[in-house]
Amino acid sequence: MGQSLQDARSLSTAGSPNSMALLSLLVSKPSLKTSFLPLTSHLIPIIPSSPLSSHCTTSTFPLPSQSPPVPKKRPFNISAHTKTWQDPYHWMRNAKDPDFVDYLNRENSYAQAFMDDTQNLQRTLLEEMKNRLPTQISTPPERWGHWLYYQYIPEGKEYPVLCRRLETEESGLLKTLLNYAKGHFGTEQVLLDWNQIAEQHGKLLFFPFHLSYVHVGTCRVSPDHKFLAYTLDITGNEQFLLQVKDLSNGYIVSRSQVDGVVSLAWAQDSTTLFYTSYFLFCILQVYVIDATNPLDGLQRVRERVSGVRYFLEHHYGVFYILTNAPLSESEDRSDGNYYLAQCQVADIQSSDWQNIILPSEDMSFQDMDIFNGHLVLFVNKKSFPALCSVNLPIQFNSVNQLEIENLDPWFFPLPSSQCNIVPGSNHDFMNPVYRVVLSSPVMPGVVVDYNMSERVFSIVQQEKVRDIPGDCGSCSLAYELDTSEHLDPLNDKDKNNLNIELQRWKDFSGAYCCKTKEVISHDGVRVPLTILYSRKAWQRGQSPGLLEGYGAYGEVLDKSWCSDRLSLLDRGWVLAFADVRGGGGHSLWHKYGSGLNKCNSIYDFISCGNYLVSEGYVHRDRLGAIGFSAGGLLVGAAINMNPNLFRAAILKVPFLDACNTLLDPSLPLTLLDYEEFGNPQIQSQFESILSYSPYDNIPRDACLPSMLVTASFHDSRQIHILNFLN
């Protein structure tokens, strides 16, 4: 651990204000195809005062007087497929072992002592980040029936409050927003206050550390707006407790508390609540239930087939099914290439769904949402995310197969192909307006309402950023979108709309450059690499850089706006995001970076790192890497394969001991991870996992980069994290 931290100050972390952005409790419907492993944290590396020219050089700064901790080794043999190997740190799986607790305390003490002379710089960075935050943080009201729901962070508090007001008049959206801005609408009712929850639960003593941790997971308001169901984790082990609050009196409903809840959904009667627990989550079957008659029982859609998935939405007696099931017995579509099927409710178990909607050649379907008059499709178009709406109901007439272009889709205007798209809550089934939050590495988050009936949009609110460097004032902080893309000047209504101020998307592209390059990987595949740097501070061939990757579960790497990054960019850093295989993208991108193909994602990441150096974006001795959770496996494996590429690395709750973890089916998420990484009970898949598992492939004679590793004591998914460094 000592050698691993030898130069850790070159890439360390500073705290980030919890109020940087509001976490939406009124979340959208759960994404159909995304992982439930979140990627929400931001680490801000500390900037070294001078570059270090090579690995394993003599330190140019003082080291702490205490020696780095050395954990005990206890003999333990592991066997699989006639192969036996030693794991001397297997004992660390027992988090209650006093030796393990003592070792963690010594690691924390050593890390704190090692970084002690950077405290002033950390305080400087933290103050910069806090100063960029707006003085008031709130979300615009979102209408659901006669209620307006919103969130804000009270003055002097750290956490948000979920509130609502009753709209007493038909004021229309414009008046609602004006009243919101002036604070003139309804009487406020507080539904959930994070600050009270933190005060109630966050000061408990968890052996062996004093922790202050509260996480509100899923939150659902009942259709009649009388109850609030939400899940709560107060330990960090992601075992969420279900609670139901009566909004008429603010009390928790007795006998409503259930442990281990994953997801929630209300029946139409508002008295029946469906939930899935962690223990049932691994069944991996798709069932439907009549929300108007919940006691009628579950109905299975189809028998489970490996690699085939079904996601359903109901619309007036018709199911719309997003699936990759084969269209015929001779066709294999289990490669992730999704299409839409339509069938009557009574025909859901039919072996042949006749009505089919196919994506175009340059498009793939990713997700969907449904409303009274419109179907919303999340698509990947020409390798970039996009949204479109289609009018409902869809009439097939005499044909059974249609392409999406045949349905006159409206593609939502976006300010940039690099946009990160996050749907709003959009709970009102009758509302033709669909709300999303758009952002990019150079554009603060924008709340946009898309009117699918009139095919126009309006910008509701954009995140404010304070304390921007003075020279940014001369940059072009806004550009205008040509309204001819979404308004028809021959239409009388649109003629009136043309009289309003043009829609403006504020960004900082004048001060910061964001570009996407295609990097050639080991097998000739082109890997998207997003590169972000300051136009003023970046120095070709001299700047330090940080490369981030994830590459798992079909997740698209989060490249949304983060004002904290400005502290790095303004000091000349390059931030890069590698969308390696295994992550999200077109239909085959996930498949070719998972299972037996997992090494592709690792080689992709190494190729992106080499590209940053060879093209002069980053100095060869100043490149760092960062990975979260499964992204930690990516970074760890890349370091093992090419230890000289990175100068330092940050691993946040990394998944490092892949082989041992997947060999133990009793551990949380192991069965689910078989589809992502493979099943080591099968010899070919075992050999594949063992070939890249970071914990099992540490080069003994190489000089490895410095590493800063963070973990949660109660995180049930992560084992053998610190062992990787010893």
Number of C-alpha atoms within 10 A of each C-alpha: 21 19 16 21 23 21 28 25 24 25 26 24 20 19 14 17 14 13 17 17 18 16 17 17 20 19 17 17 15 13 14 15 17 16 12 11 11 10 16 8 9 15 17 21 24 19 22 17 9 8 14 17 12 12 18 17 10 10 10 9 11 8 15 15 9 10 11 19 17 12 20 12 12 13 10 12 11 12 10 14 12 6 7 10 11 13 17 15 18 18 17 22 12 12 13 11 12 11 15 17 18 12 18 17 15 17 19 13 14 21 19 14 15 22 18 14 15 18 12 10 14 21 13 13 23 18 14 18 24 19 14 17 20 15 12 10 18 17 21 18 21 22 22 19 16 13 16 20 21 21 25 20 22 15 10 6 11 15 20 23 21 19 17 19 18 17 17 10 10 9 11 8 13 11 12 21 19 12 15 17 12 9 9 11 19 16 10 12 13 15 19 21 17 18 18 12 16 18 12 11 16 18 14 16 11 12 10 13 11 11 16 16 14 20 17 17 20 21 22 23 21 19 18 11 16 14 22 21 21 23 24 22 19 21 21 18 14 19 19 25 20 24 20 23 20 15 17 10 8 14 10 16 14 9 8 13 14 14 15 19 25 21 20 18 19 20 17 16 14 17 12 16 18 12 16 13 18 18 11 12 14 13 11 11 14 16 13 15 15 14 17 12 12 16 10 10 10 12 13 13 17 15 10 14 10 9 13 17 21 21 18 21 16 18 18 9 9 16 19 24 23 23 21 23 22 16 15 9 7 7 9 13 17 19 17 22 20 25 22 23 24 23 20 15 15 10 14 19 14 12 8 12 16 13 18 19 23 19 19 12 9 10 20 24 25 26 18 24 23 20 21 15 17 24 21 20 19 18 22 21 19 14 16 15 23 22 22 19 26 21 18 14 13 13 12 14 7 6 10 14 15 16 15 17 13 10 16 12 16 18 17 19 18 17 18 14 14 21 22 22 20 16 18 19 20 23 20 16 15 14 18 19 22 22 22 20 21 24 27 22 28 26 26 22 27 20 21 21 20 19 17 23 15 13 17 20 20 15 15 17 16 19 19 16 13 15 12 13 10 8 9 14 12 9 14 13 17 15 14 12 15 12 17 10 10 17 18 16 14 8 10 10 12 17 13 10 16 15 8 8 8 14 15 15 21 20 22 18 19 16 23 22 16 19 13 16 14 14 21 15 20 12 9 8 13 15 22 20 25 21 21 23 29 22 16 14 17 22 18 13 16 18 23 28 29 26 25 28 30 32 31 27 23 25 22 20 21 17 17 20 19 18 21 21 20 21 19 22 22 18 16 23 28 25 25 25 23 28 26 33 32 29 26 26 25 23 21 18 21 27 24 19 26 23 20 18 17 24 22 21 30 28 22 30 31 25 19 29 27 17 19 23 22 13 11 14 25 28 20 23 21 25 26 25 30 25 24 25 21 23 24 28 28 35 29 31 27 25 25 21 18 15 19 17 22 26 29 30 30 28 26 22 23 27 25 30 20 24 23 19 21 24 19 13 14 10 14 17 16 21 18 17 17 17 14 20 25 24 23 23 14 11 13 13 17 20 15 20 24 17 14 24 21 26 25 21 16 20 14 8 6 12 13 24 24 26 28 23 18 16 15 14 19 13 14 14 17 22 24 20 21 22 17 19 18 14
